[in-house]
Amino acid sequence: KNNIMTPSTTPSNKILMMRASSLSSSSRRNSRSYTSSRSCCCCCFSCRAVSKKMTRIQTTDTVLGRTRDAKFVTTKRRVTTASSSSSSSSTGSKGFTRDDIVESFESSKASSALHNDDLSPVLKQNRTFSTFDTASLWVGLVVCVPAWQLVSSLMGIGNLSAFLALLLVFVANLFVVWPIVLQANAGVKYGIPFVVHARSSFGVKGANVAGLSRGFIASAWFGIQTVVGANCLRSLAVDFGVASGVSSPYLGGICYIIFWLLQAYVVWNDVESIKTIEKLAAPILLFLTLLLFIFTCVSSGGVVQSVLSAFATNDGGSNMSSNSIAGSFSWKTFFQAATASASFWATMICNVSDFSRFSKSRESFEKASFAMPLAMAVFAFASIVVTSSAAHILNTSSNLITDPMVVTSLLSTHFNWGKIASVLAAIGILTATLSTNIAANILAPANAIQNLAPSKLSFRTSAILSMILGTLCLPWKLTSDANSYIFVWLTGYGAFLAPILGIMLCDYFLIRNQYLVLEDLYSADKNSSYYFTNGVNYKAMLAFAVGVLANLPGFLHAVGLWPSSMLPQCLALAYDCAWFVGVLVGGCMHFALEKFLS
């Protein structure tokens, strides 16, 4: 009996599982009694004992971490899949292997309150993202103004040398690939978006908390990126003299609306348009970054000299301490910078299944994901050298310029390039902002909003609502200076989203063993696997709250609402590693609650 009730794939158990499924159906038709199942066929005592055990009202599946209605295999398709597995070592739960991709889904059985075409699983035959497409996506996400500002801001705060800043960014992004690949697994395997995946751990209704939390951060990021694009358009308009009679505030507002509408036009099309944008953006961005890198290096004494000057330290080489590029090392600053670098991708890590669901295979997505840390390292290197070289050329060593548009504008004036430089800079920055904003900051909040009412909200409508929300966040105030950008904005939202990631990874890999009941993710039936208590898994909610509270005192101190004299040293240290602490606390708390309170 015990062997049959566990997901074993031995030949004898396969036969008994199919026999037991038949017996269970018969017993339910006869008032779920054991005696009625005895007359269905001439079975051995083991089969009758299995039927008796399976006709109990409810049993708890401790392997899969879910309560089910007295049967091991819920559909004929799962019985076939399980019986066709060759060995338990090569298969996952119930015969679904690690590399399998869902090929069918009966949408007619899904609840209209939890399903629409945009949230439906992407089946294997409908996948379109190749390794190159996904790699282009990562490159397009890396090459953007906020990523440029991340590296140069680490130098600008005066605590890190250029070499250490580059090393931190590369190591942090290399480490981030691991949770990205893990979180993407469910998307590749089942073709589900982030908000649907969150239902397995937070409940079919509780997933709204995780989705809206991620969506709000993405909306704020959308507003920040739109401000960047608007500033670029405003600079272009001023250079060409087309807005000579318009005051600066009104001109900024007009440019914001124009860029907002441009993004809305792209979003109104399907996902294929987003893939096309990313494929076109990646080579353009890399070319323009390389062009700016070569010119600034040549103008400041040559490539070799520029690189040596940028990475010079206090104790050797050229003394660059005056421009704040070389600074003193401290472990506190080290962990703050590492946390900021990891938090930069905190949003994408959470909802990476929104993209991995379109990938043709798990192996394809994993290979493409390593393009991210490599591209980030190259872009960070270019950012450091260009920032240093521009400071040398423009004699602004006392005040590093972290905005690439401002750098290009000042260089254009200094060398009398004319309007061609402004046009090239505008093309690069607008392309970077458009590709990053659409891929990273619109899909997630749009899916989160439509998850509130899938039968009434489409992806297009939800995307427009998320874009409006991003404007209402007053994004121009979130990145006013380097300290606010790194220690308040990046670290703060990273600490807020980290527990969600920890909970979902723990639930999917440690509790459910990478197995999800796809139909139940779209079911509002109270007896379904992920309905929990009124649609909410309160244990996951408690774990999320504990994970956020672990970093809350440090965040309040960062924004000036908690005095230093009242902040314990352990809490201050926790906030320096906020993203890592949030993932660890949220995941461990969820695991403990699920294992010991089930």
RODO-2510 file (C-alpha; in nm, 4 decimals, decimal comma):
residues 598
     n   res          X          Y          Z
     1     k     0,0000     0,0000     0,0000
     2     n     0,2698     0,2459     0,0910
     3     n     0,4587     0,1969    -0,2338
     4     i     0,1463     0,2455    -0,4425
     5     m     0,0558     0,5700    -0,2689
     6     t     0,3884     0,7298    -0,3581
     7     p     0,4988     0,8381    -0,7086
     8     s     0,6894     0,5188    -0,7849
     9     t     0,7499     0,4149    -1,1424
    10     t     0,8272     0,0453    -1,1027
    11     p     0,6367    -0,1782    -1,3494
    12     s     0,4263    -0,3441    -1,0806
    13     n     0,3194    -0,0164    -0,9306
    14     k     0,2297     0,1240    -1,2726
    15     i    -0,0172    -0,1600    -1,3218
    16     l    -0,1553    -0,1263    -0,9713
    17     m    -0,1953     0,2487    -1,0096
    18     m    -0,4082     0,2034    -1,3212
    19     r    -0,6074    -0,0717    -1,1547
    20     a    -0,6508     0,1384    -0,8448
    21     s    -0,7723     0,4337    -1,0507
    22     s    -1,0394     0,2120    -1,2052
    23     l    -1,1385     0,0765    -0,8643
    24     s    -1,1597     0,4247    -0,7209
    25     s    -1,3961     0,5396    -0,9960
    26     s    -1,6174     0,2378    -0,9373
    27     s    -1,6226     0,2904    -0,5623
    28     r    -1,7257     0,6536    -0,5982
    29     r    -2,0195     0,5504    -0,8120
    30     n    -2,1318     0,3195    -0,5313
    31     s    -2,1353     0,5677    -0,2406
    32     r    -1,7537     0,5447    -0,2041
    33     s    -1,7791     0,2178    -0,0165
    34     y    -1,5135    -0,0489     0,0138
    35     t    -1,7558    -0,3373    -0,0302
    36     s    -1,8715    -0,2176    -0,3723
    37     s    -1,5168    -0,2151    -0,5013
    38     r    -1,4691    -0,5804    -0,4137
    39     s    -1,7158    -0,6909    -0,6813
    40     c    -1,5612    -0,4987    -0,9687
    41     c    -1,3110    -0,7683    -1,0592
    42     c    -1,1124    -1,0594    -0,9232
    43     c    -0,8355    -0,8599    -0,7630
    44     c    -0,5714    -0,9584    -0,5202
    45     f    -0,5878    -0,8465    -0,1614
    46     s    -0,3413    -0,5632    -0,2343
    47     c    -0,5693    -0,4070    -0,4960
    48     r    -0,8670    -0,4190    -0,2595
    49     a    -0,6585    -0,2626     0,0145
    50     v    -0,5517     0,0123    -0,2238
    51     s    -0,9127     0,0815    -0,3155
    52     k    -1,0072     0,0997     0,0516
    53     k    -0,7339     0,3518     0,1194
    54     m    -0,8168     0,5593    -0,1838
    55     t    -1,1870     0,5873    -0,0971
    56     r    -1,1245     0,7793     0,2220
    57     i    -1,2756     1,1237     0,2035
    58     q    -0,9428     1,3122     0,1813
    59     t    -0,5763     1,2273     0,2102
    60     t    -0,2813     1,4584     0,2423
    61     d    -0,0068     1,4160    -0,0145
    62     t     0,3036     1,5007     0,1849
    63     v     0,5313     1,4527    -0,1127
    64     l     0,3600     1,7156    -0,3262
    65     g     0,2500     1,9306    -0,0332
    66     r    -0,1184     1,9436    -0,1285
    67     t    -0,4525     1,7992    -0,0163
    68     r    -0,6334     1,5921    -0,2747
    69     d    -0,9646     1,4151    -0,3133
    70     a    -0,8717     1,0537    -0,2379
    71     k    -0,6959     0,9632    -0,5584
    72     f    -0,3393     0,9500    -0,6767
    73     v    -0,3798     1,0110    -1,0497
    74     t    -0,6355     1,2810    -1,1264
    75     t    -0,6634     1,2439    -1,5035
    76     k    -0,6182     0,9751    -1,7640
    77     r    -0,3383     1,1749    -1,9197
    78     r    -0,1327     1,1643    -1,5996
    79     v    -0,1828     0,7871    -1,5730
    80     t    -0,0509     0,7460    -1,9259
    81     t     0,2428     0,9743    -1,8588
    82     a     0,3322     0,7910    -1,5406
    83     s     0,3033     0,4484    -1,7011
    84     s     0,5253     0,5459    -1,9914
    85     s     0,8179     0,6502    -1,7737
    86     s     1,1164     0,4253    -1,7952
    87     s     1,2643     0,4681    -1,4479
    88     s     1,2193     0,6764    -1,1357
    89     s     1,5663     0,8215    -1,1694
    90     s     1,4881     0,9878    -1,5025
    91     t     1,1466     1,1257    -1,4210
    92     g     1,0014     1,3897    -1,1955
    93     s     0,6814     1,3706    -0,9964
    94     k     0,4164     1,1553    -1,1628
    95     g     0,6329     1,0823    -1,4641
    96     f     0,6806     1,4434    -1,5777
    97     t     1,0506     1,4686    -1,6584
    98     r     1,2739     1,7651    -1,5843
    99     d     1,2955     1,8654    -1,9520
   100     d     0,9329     1,8009    -2,0450
   101     i     0,7253     2,0929    -2,1738
   102     v     0,3483     2,1036    -2,1509
   103     e     0,1837     2,0139    -2,4818
   104     s    -0,1893     2,0335    -2,4060
   105     f    -0,4269     2,2247    -2,1827
   106     e    -0,8071     2,2093    -2,1605
   107     s    -0,8997     2,5756    -2,1235
   108     s    -1,2697     2,4862    -2,1163
   109     k    -1,2254     2,3472    -1,7650
   110     a    -1,0538     2,6608    -1,6333
   111     s    -1,2438     2,9097    -1,4195
   112     s    -1,3232     3,2344    -1,5985
   113     a    -1,2213     3,4208    -1,2831
   114     l    -0,8670     3,2836    -1,3115
   115     h    -0,8103     3,2388    -1,6833
   116     n    -0,8003     3,4206    -2,0125
   117     d    -0,6004     3,3759    -2,3313
   118     d    -0,3106     3,5928    -2,2089
   119     l    -0,2715     3,3942    -1,8848
   120     s    -0,3166     3,0564    -2,0530
   121     p    -0,0120     2,8239    -2,0691
   122     v     0,2056     2,8614    -2,3780
   123     l     0,2212     2,5118    -2,5251
   124     k     0,5369     2,3575    -2,6652
   125     q     0,4277     2,3860    -3,0254
   126     n     0,3629     2,7606    -2,9804
   127     r     0,7038     2,8553    -2,8370
   128     t     0,8951     3,1073    -3,0507
   129     f     1,1933     3,2296    -2,8441
   130     s     1,5238     3,0752    -2,9538
   131     t     1,8553     3,1037    -2,7671
   132     f     1,9471     3,4089    -2,9739
   133     d     1,6116     3,5753    -2,9056
   134     t     1,6481     3,5302    -2,5290
   135     a     2,0117     3,6435    -2,5325
   136     s     1,9086     3,9550    -2,7247
   137     l     1,6452     4,0182    -2,4613
   138     w     1,9079     4,0129    -2,1839
   139     v     2,1456     4,2390    -2,3768
   140     g     1,8640     4,4848    -2,4399
   141     l     1,7804     4,4853    -2,0690
   142     v     2,1432     4,5407    -1,9683
   143     v     2,2210     4,8308    -2,2008
   144     c     2,0108     5,1044    -2,0462
   145     v     2,0614     5,4328    -1,8641
   146     p     1,9821     5,2983    -1,5113
   147     a     2,2441     5,0236    -1,5566
   148     w     2,4956     5,2886    -1,6638
   149     q     2,4042     5,4982    -1,3608
   150     l     2,4374     5,1969    -1,1294
   151     v     2,8077     5,1507    -1,1997
   152     s     2,8992     5,5176    -1,2188
   153     s     2,6965     5,5900    -0,9050
   154     l     2,8955     5,3273    -0,7144
   155     m     3,2051     5,5248    -0,8111
   156     g     3,0422     5,8605    -0,7512
   157     i     2,9589     5,7956    -0,3856
   158     g     3,3362     5,7889    -0,3255
   159     n     3,3614     5,4583    -0,1411
   160     l     3,4659     5,2160    -0,4142
   161     s     3,7464     5,2055    -0,6627
   162     a     3,6580     5,1540    -1,0260
   163     f     3,8064     4,8040    -1,0272
   164     l     3,6132     4,7000    -0,7181
   165     a     3,2906     4,8485    -0,8566
   166     l     3,3361     4,6499    -1,1780
   167     l     3,4217     4,3321    -0,9883
   168     l     3,1184     4,3694    -0,7632
   169     v     2,8825     4,4223    -1,0533
   170     f     3,0150     4,1183    -1,2413
   171     v     3,0143     3,8831    -0,9403
   172     a     2,6690     3,9962    -0,8272
   173     n     2,5220     3,9495    -1,1756
   174     l     2,6910     3,6121    -1,2164
   175     f     2,5361     3,5038    -0,8893
   176     v     2,1960     3,6369    -0,9982
   177     v     2,1920     3,3992    -1,2969
   178     w     2,1376     3,1090    -1,0573
   179     p     1,8030     3,2285    -0,9111
   180     i     1,6981     3,3474    -1,2584
   181     v     1,7404     2,9986    -1,4036
   182     l     1,5658     2,8391    -1,1048
   183     q     1,2709     3,0785    -1,1123
   184     a     1,2386     3,0343    -1,4894
   185     n     1,1974     2,6580    -1,4588
   186     a     0,8202     2,6623    -1,4033
   187     g     0,7719     2,9002    -1,6950
   188     v     0,9660     2,6784    -1,9341
   189     k     0,8095     2,3558    -1,8104
   190     y     0,4454     2,4602    -1,7795
   191     g     0,4307     2,7734    -1,9960
   192     i     0,2756     2,9810    -1,7170
   193     p     0,3373     3,3500    -1,6334
   194     f     0,4580     3,4756    -1,2967
   195     v     0,1145     3,5528    -1,1505
   196     v    -0,0100     3,2014    -1,2298
   197     h     0,3056     3,0417    -1,0908
   198     a     0,2569     3,2416    -0,7688
   199     r    -0,0811     3,0710    -0,7187
   200     s     0,0927     2,7468    -0,6298
   201     s     0,2572     2,9022    -0,3229
   202     f     0,0310     3,1959    -0,2304
   203     g    -0,3058     3,0525    -0,3398
   204     v    -0,5251     3,1336    -0,6373
   205     k    -0,6349     3,4581    -0,4696
   206     g    -0,3310     3,5257    -0,2554
   207     a    -0,1182     3,5386    -0,5711
   208     n    -0,2596     3,8867    -0,6267
   209     v    -0,0444     4,0095    -0,3372
   210     a     0,2744     3,8811    -0,4994
   211     g     0,1691     3,9968    -0,8454
   212     l     0,0679     4,3472    -0,7415
   213     s     0,3814     4,3869    -0,5278
   214     r     0,5963     4,3045    -0,8276
   215     g     0,3729     4,5068    -1,0569
   216     f     0,3908     4,8242    -0,8480
   217     i     0,7724     4,8203    -0,8505
   218     a     0,7733     4,7599    -1,2259
   219     s     0,5310     5,0488    -1,2789
   220     a     0,7618     5,2794    -1,0846
   221     w     1,0527     5,1586    -1,2978
   222     f     0,8448     5,2269    -1,6080
   223     g     0,7985     5,5855    -1,4945
   224     i     1,1725     5,6258    -1,4279
   225     q     1,2639     5,4924    -1,7703
   226     t     1,0014     5,7088    -1,9374
   227     v     1,1514     6,0165    -1,7699
   228     v     1,4891     5,9148    -1,9144
   229     g     1,3392     5,8903    -2,2624
   230     a     1,1546     6,2208    -2,2190
   231     n     1,4751     6,3989    -2,1140
   232     c     1,6433     6,2614    -2,4230
   233     l     1,3656     6,3946    -2,6472
   234     r     1,3791     6,7318    -2,4708
   235     s     1,7554     6,7608    -2,5288
   236     l     1,7035     6,6714    -2,8924
   237     a     1,4290     6,9324    -2,9267
   238     v     1,6487     7,2022    -2,7706
   239     d     1,9448     7,1176    -2,9954
   240     f     1,7289     7,1479    -3,3076
   241     g     1,5487     7,4585    -3,1830
   242     v     1,1992     7,3198    -3,2364
   243     a     1,0840     7,4191    -2,8879
   244     s     1,2299     7,7660    -2,8520
   245     g     0,8996     7,9177    -2,7422
   246     v     0,8082     7,6477    -2,4884
   247     s     0,9110     7,6758    -2,1233
   248     s     1,1175     7,3921    -1,9745
   249     p     0,8477     7,2332    -1,7510
   250     y     0,5922     7,2253    -2,0317
   251     l     0,8497     7,0929    -2,2772
   252     g     0,9403     6,8102    -2,0388
   253     g     0,5739     6,7195    -1,9986
   254     i     0,5144     6,7184    -2,3732
   255     c     0,8173     6,4943    -2,4323
   256     y     0,6996     6,2604    -2,1568
   257     i     0,3591     6,2227    -2,3222
   258     i     0,5148     6,1623    -2,6655
   259     f     0,7436     5,8877    -2,5381
   260     w     0,4613     5,7398    -2,3291
   261     l     0,2417     5,7145    -2,6394
   262     l     0,5234     5,5581    -2,8405
   263     q     0,5549     5,2796    -2,5844
   264     a     0,1776     5,2361    -2,5720
   265     y     0,1749     5,1829    -2,9483
   266     v     0,4335     4,9040    -2,9250
   267     v     0,2586     4,7382    -2,6309
   268     w    -0,0735     4,7404    -2,8138
   269     n     0,0764     4,4850    -3,0513
   270     d     0,1508     4,1255    -2,9488
   271     v     0,4575     3,9693    -2,7854
   272     e     0,6193     3,9162    -3,1247
   273     s     0,6621     4,2936    -3,1584
   274     i     0,8472     4,2989    -2,8263
   275     k     1,0786     4,0223    -2,9488
   276     t     1,1443     4,2205    -3,2673
   277     i     1,2278     4,5348    -3,0670
   278     e     1,4782     4,3419    -2,8548
   279     k     1,6485     4,1816    -3,1570
   280     l     1,6911     4,5201    -3,3261
   281     a     1,7914     4,7050    -3,0095
   282     a     2,0769     4,4781    -2,8994
   283     p     2,3180     4,5392    -3,1923
   284     i     2,2322     4,9105    -3,2132
   285     l     2,3000     4,9624    -2,8430
   286     l     2,6259     4,7705    -2,8452
   287     f     2,7492     4,9623    -3,1502
   288     l     2,6710     5,3058    -3,0035
   289     t     2,8243     5,2127    -2,6675
   290     l     3,1394     5,0978    -2,8449
   291     l     3,1465     5,4185    -3,0497
   292     l     3,1251     5,6394    -2,7403
   293     f     3,3867     5,4265    -2,5637
   294     i     3,6397     5,4527    -2,8478
   295     f     3,5952     5,8256    -2,8981
   296     t     3,6310     5,9235    -2,5331
   297     c     3,9352     5,6985    -2,4944
   298     v     4,1089     5,8370    -2,8021
   299     s     4,0320     6,1940    -2,6994
   300     s     4,1767     6,1480    -2,3507
   301     g     4,5138     5,9992    -2,4491
   302     g     4,4408     5,6605    -2,6026
   303     v     4,2525     5,3468    -2,5048
   304     v     4,5287     5,1973    -2,2915
   305     q     4,5962     5,5212    -2,1067
   306     s     4,2246     5,5806    -2,0469
   307     v     4,1725     5,2311    -1,9073
   308     l     4,4771     5,2582    -1,6809
   309     s     4,3663     5,5984    -1,5553
   310     a     4,0111     5,4823    -1,4907
   311     f     4,1217     5,1797    -1,2904
   312     a     4,4109     5,3458    -1,1083
   313     t     4,4139     5,3090    -0,7279
   314     n     4,5391     5,5236    -0,4437
   315     d     4,8455     5,3117    -0,3933
   316     g     4,9643     5,2797    -0,7492
   317     g     4,9369     5,4247    -1,0943
   318     s     4,7825     5,7615    -1,1539
   319     n     4,6321     5,9204    -0,8508
   320     m     4,2628     5,9450    -0,9285
   321     s     4,1361     6,0022    -0,5770
   322     s     4,0395     6,3575    -0,6623
   323     n     3,7643     6,2436    -0,8970
   324     s     3,6219     5,9915    -0,6519
   325     i     3,6872     5,6985    -0,8812
   326     a     3,9391     5,5435    -0,6469
   327     g     3,8117     5,5094    -0,2933
   328     s     3,8760     5,3240     0,0255
   329     f     3,7496     4,9688     0,0763
   330     s     3,5137     4,8684     0,3551
   331     w     3,3067     4,5526     0,3970
   332     k     2,9971     4,7591     0,4673
   333     t     3,0231     4,9360     0,1338
   334     f     3,1067     4,6049    -0,0317
   335     f     2,7823     4,4432     0,0859
   336     q     2,5788     4,7551     0,0083
   337     a     2,7102     4,7614    -0,3466
   338     a     2,6594     4,3869    -0,3925
   339     t     2,3024     4,4170    -0,2657
   340     a     2,2324     4,7105    -0,4976
   341     s     2,3688     4,5153    -0,7948
   342     a     2,1554     4,2100    -0,7101
   343     s     1,8504     4,4276    -0,6377
   344     f     1,8859     4,5834    -0,9813
   345     w     1,7566     4,2519    -1,1198
   346     a     1,5182     4,1735    -0,8325
   347     t     1,2115     4,2522    -1,0412
   348     m     1,3219     4,0448    -1,3397
   349     i     1,4141     3,7482    -1,1210
   350     c     1,0630     3,7329    -0,9751
   351     n     0,8733     3,7424    -1,3033
   352     v     1,1276     3,5809    -1,5348
   353     s     0,8701     3,3113    -1,6151
   354     d     0,6820     3,5795    -1,8116
   355     f     0,9606     3,5366    -2,0694
   356     s     1,0817     3,1817    -2,0128
   357     r     0,7319     3,0533    -2,0985
   358     f     0,8051     3,1441    -2,4621
   359     s     1,1423     2,9657    -2,4671
   360     k     1,1659     2,6530    -2,6793
   361     s     1,3563     2,4518    -2,4180
   362     r     1,5075     2,4718    -2,0716
   363     e     1,8583     2,4307    -2,2102
   364     s     1,8050     2,7140    -2,4567
   365     f     1,6952     2,9547    -2,1846
   366     e     1,9782     2,8614    -1,9488
   367     k     2,2436     2,9160    -2,2152
   368     a     2,0984     3,2524    -2,3127
   369     s     2,0798     3,3681    -1,9493
   370     f     2,4587     3,3752    -1,9210
   371     a     2,4581     3,6569    -2,1756
   372     m     2,3317     3,8828    -1,8963
   373     p     2,6374     3,8874    -1,6624
   374     l     2,8747     3,9007    -1,9591
   375     a     2,6888     4,1931    -2,1152
   376     m     2,6644     4,3645    -1,7770
   377     a     3,0405     4,3323    -1,7219
   378     v     3,1192     4,4752    -2,0669
   379     f     2,8696     4,7583    -2,0238
   380     a     2,9983     4,8347    -1,6730
   381     f     3,3549     4,8456    -1,8055
   382     a     3,2516     5,0890    -2,0791
   383     s     3,0586     5,3014    -1,8292
   384     i     3,3585     5,3324    -1,5966
   385     v     3,6052     5,4205    -1,8717
   386     v     3,3719     5,6658    -2,0458
   387     t     3,2844     5,8381    -1,7159
   388     s     3,6526     5,8708    -1,6245
   389     s     3,7622     5,9824    -1,9722
   390     a     3,4830     6,2372    -2,0003
   391     a     3,5804     6,3820    -1,6607
   392     h     3,9365     6,4181    -1,7865
   393     i     3,8338     6,5759    -2,1185
   394     l     3,5794     6,8164    -1,9703
   395     n     3,7849     6,8887    -1,6570
   396     t     3,4964     6,7904    -1,4287
   397     s     3,6915     6,5512    -1,2072
   398     s     3,5416     6,6943    -0,8893
   399     n     3,1900     6,6069    -1,0047
   400     l     3,1511     6,2836    -1,2006
   401     i     2,8767     6,2908    -1,4648
   402     t     2,6705     5,9717    -1,4442
   403     d     2,4106     6,0529    -1,7128
   404     p     2,5260     5,9333    -2,0577
   405     m     2,3014     6,1851    -2,2339
   406     v     2,4621     6,4723    -2,0441
   407     v     2,8079     6,3299    -2,1167
   408     t     2,7317     6,3122    -2,4891
   409     s     2,5830     6,6617    -2,4924
   410     l     2,8851     6,8134    -2,3176
   411     l     3,1268     6,6286    -2,5435
   412     s     2,9324     6,7486    -2,8479
   413     t     2,9659     7,1096    -2,7306
   414     h     3,3324     7,0672    -2,6385
   415     f     3,4353     6,9211    -2,9743
   416     n     3,1813     7,1157    -3,1800
   417     w     3,0367     6,8000    -3,3289
   418     g     2,7139     6,9593    -3,4346
   419     k     2,3752     6,7893    -3,4364
   420     i     2,4939     6,4490    -3,5534
   421     a     2,6162     6,3601    -3,2034
   422     s     2,2833     6,4538    -3,0490
   423     v     2,0971     6,2401    -3,3019
   424     l     2,3192     5,9353    -3,2416
   425     a     2,2935     5,9747    -2,8648
   426     a     1,9160     6,0104    -2,8874
   427     i     1,8857     5,6978    -3,1025
   428     g     2,0919     5,4976    -2,8554
   429     i     1,9191     5,6155    -2,5400
   430     l     1,5662     5,5987    -2,6810
   431     t     1,6283     5,2496    -2,8180
   432     a     1,7742     5,1341    -2,4862
   433     t     1,4910     5,2841    -2,2855
   434     l     1,2195     5,1505    -2,5136
   435     s     1,3535     4,7950    -2,5195
   436     t     1,4092     4,7813    -2,1431
   437     n     1,0826     4,9437    -2,0465
   438     i     0,8601     4,7264    -2,2604
   439     a     1,0251     4,3981    -2,1710
   440     a     1,0941     4,4512    -1,8008
   441     n     0,8452     4,7094    -1,6768
   442     i     0,5197     4,6549    -1,8631
   443     l     0,4643     4,2793    -1,8942
   444     a     0,4785     4,2071    -1,5197
   445     p     0,2371     4,4768    -1,3960
   446     a     0,0038     4,4094    -1,6890
   447     n    -0,0176     4,0405    -1,5973
   448     a    -0,0636     4,1308    -1,2299
   449     i    -0,3501     4,3699    -1,3028
   450     q    -0,5354     4,1359    -1,5368
   451     n    -0,4966     3,8577    -1,2799
   452     l    -0,7425     4,0563    -1,0645
   453     a    -1,0211     3,9976    -1,3182
   454     p    -0,9037     3,7893    -1,6170
   455     s    -1,2513     3,7675    -1,7669
   456     k    -1,2822     4,1487    -1,7817
   457     l    -0,9270     4,2741    -1,8333
   458     s    -0,7124     4,1971    -2,1368
   459     f    -0,3370     4,2302    -2,1539
   460     r    -0,3612     4,5507    -2,3564
   461     t    -0,5968     4,7205    -2,1136
   462     s    -0,3914     4,6099    -1,8137
   463     a    -0,0698     4,7334    -1,9758
   464     i    -0,2147     5,0794    -2,0303
   465     l    -0,3361     5,0906    -1,6692
   466     s     0,0110     4,9951    -1,5450
   467     m     0,1650     5,2712    -1,7555
   468     i    -0,0736     5,5231    -1,6017
   469     l     0,0177     5,3954    -1,2551
   470     g     0,3869     5,4415    -1,3368
   471     t     0,3242     5,8078    -1,4091
   472     l     0,1308     5,8564    -1,0842
   473     c     0,4365     5,7342    -0,8881
   474     l     0,6122     6,0677    -0,9593
   475     p     0,9192     5,8818    -1,0924
   476     w     1,1318     6,1947    -1,1403
   477     k     1,1766     6,2102    -0,7614
   478     l     1,2997     5,8515    -0,7103
   479     t     1,6485     5,8916    -0,8588
   480     s     1,7379     6,2471    -0,7583
   481     d     2,0929     6,1537    -0,6461
   482     a     2,3308     5,8566    -0,6268
   483     n     2,2636     5,7766    -0,2615
   484     s     1,8869     5,7783    -0,3090
   485     y     1,9193     5,5629    -0,6198
   486     i     2,1377     5,2940    -0,4608
   487     f     2,0613     5,2855    -0,0889
   488     v     1,6923     5,3790    -0,0904
   489     w     1,5402     5,2840    -0,4240
   490     l     1,7405     4,9789    -0,5394
   491     t     1,8044     4,8273    -0,1966
   492     g     1,4552     4,9148    -0,0709
   493     y     1,2511     4,7490    -0,3414
   494     g     1,4972     4,4600    -0,3561
   495     a     1,4309     4,3935     0,0129
   496     f     1,0566     4,4056    -0,0532
   497     l     1,0557     4,1583    -0,3440
   498     a     1,3207     3,9183    -0,2128
   499     p     1,0865     3,7253     0,0249
   500     i     0,8491     3,6548    -0,2658
   501     l     1,1331     3,4962    -0,4601
   502     g     1,2475     3,2943    -0,1578
   503     i     0,8963     3,1628    -0,0954
   504     m     0,8346     3,0635    -0,4576
   505     l     1,1712     2,8901    -0,4990
   506     c     1,1300     2,7012    -0,1724
   507     d     0,7743     2,5996    -0,2566
   508     y     0,8485     2,4834    -0,6118
   509     f     1,1748     2,2964    -0,5533
   510     l     1,1720     2,1802    -0,1902
   511     i     0,8021     2,1290    -0,1191
   512     r     0,6490     2,0368    -0,4560
   513     n     0,9564     1,8796    -0,6155
   514     q     0,9046     2,0787    -0,9402
   515     y     0,5559     1,9338    -0,9905
   516     l     0,2458     2,1484    -1,0390
   517     v    -0,1111     2,0409    -1,1157
   518     l    -0,1632     2,2662    -1,4168
   519     e    -0,5416     2,2423    -1,4203
   520     d    -0,5674     2,3382    -1,0529
   521     l    -0,3728     2,6606    -1,1105
   522     y    -0,6777     2,7805    -1,3043
   523     s    -0,9418     2,6209    -1,0803
   524     a    -1,1620     2,8009    -0,8266
   525     d    -1,2847     2,4713    -0,6837
   526     k    -1,2454     2,4658    -0,3058
   527     n    -1,1072     2,1110    -0,3287
   528     s    -0,8378     2,2051    -0,5809
   529     s    -0,4715     2,1886    -0,4930
   530     y    -0,4047     2,5604    -0,4568
   531     y    -0,7251     2,6949    -0,3080
   532     f    -0,5896     2,6555     0,0463
   533     t    -0,8070     2,8650     0,2846
   534     n    -1,0510     3,0815     0,0899
   535     g    -0,8004     3,0963    -0,1948
   536     v    -0,5137     3,2205     0,0224
   537     n    -0,2150     3,0354     0,1652
   538     y    -0,1772     3,2221     0,4941
   539     k     0,1489     3,0432     0,5736
   540     a     0,3077     3,1973     0,2643
   541     m     0,1612     3,5343     0,3602
   542     l     0,3138     3,5073     0,7061
   543     a     0,6514     3,4120     0,5600
   544     f     0,6321     3,7129     0,3245
   545     a     0,5532     3,9470     0,6146
   546     v     0,8420     3,8132     0,8236
   547     g     1,0821     3,8498     0,5300
   548     v     0,9811     4,2133     0,4772
   549     l     0,9932     4,2977     0,8486
   550     a     1,3509     4,1686     0,8710
   551     n     1,4625     4,4620     0,6527
   552     l     1,2032     4,7227     0,7475
   553     p     1,4027     4,8961     1,0259
   554     g     1,7033     4,9350     0,7962
   555     f     1,4863     5,0823     0,5212
   556     l     1,3242     5,3306     0,7591
   557     h     1,6732     5,4332     0,8707
   558     a     1,7811     5,4810     0,5070
   559     v     1,4922     5,7213     0,4410
   560     g     1,5518     5,9086     0,7671
   561     l     1,2522     5,7817     0,9655
   562     w     1,4491     5,5678     1,2126
   563     p     1,7298     5,7314     1,4174
   564     s     2,0701     5,5649     1,4131
   565     s     2,0840     5,5531     1,7928
   566     m     1,7780     5,3237     1,8000
   567     l     1,8875     5,0884     1,5219
   568     p     2,0593     4,7684     1,6461
   569     q     2,3797     4,6778     1,4667
   570     c     2,2396     4,3436     1,3497
   571     l     1,9455     4,5152     1,1746
   572     a     2,1775     4,7664     1,0123
   573     l     2,3928     4,4816     0,8834
   574     a     2,0818     4,2976     0,7602
   575     y     1,9828     4,5957     0,5452
   576     d     2,3322     4,6108     0,3960
   577     c     2,2549     4,2600     0,2622
   578     a     1,8820     4,3226     0,2255
   579     w     1,8137     4,1200    -0,0893
   580     f     2,0018     3,8131     0,0332
   581     v     1,8438     3,8371     0,3788
   582     g     1,4954     3,8686     0,2302
   583     v     1,5351     3,5610     0,0083
   584     l     1,6778     3,3532     0,2921
   585     v     1,4294     3,4583     0,5615
   586     g     1,1248     3,4304     0,3348
   587     g     1,2243     3,0893     0,1987
   588     c     1,3237     2,9378     0,5346
   589     m     1,0119     3,0658     0,7090
   590     h     0,7863     2,9273     0,4346
   591     f     0,9601     2,5890     0,4462
   592     a     0,9273     2,5699     0,8248
   593     l     0,5591     2,6648     0,8245
   594     e     0,4705     2,4205     0,5461
   595     k     0,6600     2,1303     0,7007
   596     f     0,5738     2,1725     1,0669
   597     l     0,2245     2,3265     1,0524
   598     s     0,0726     2,1166     0,7727
***
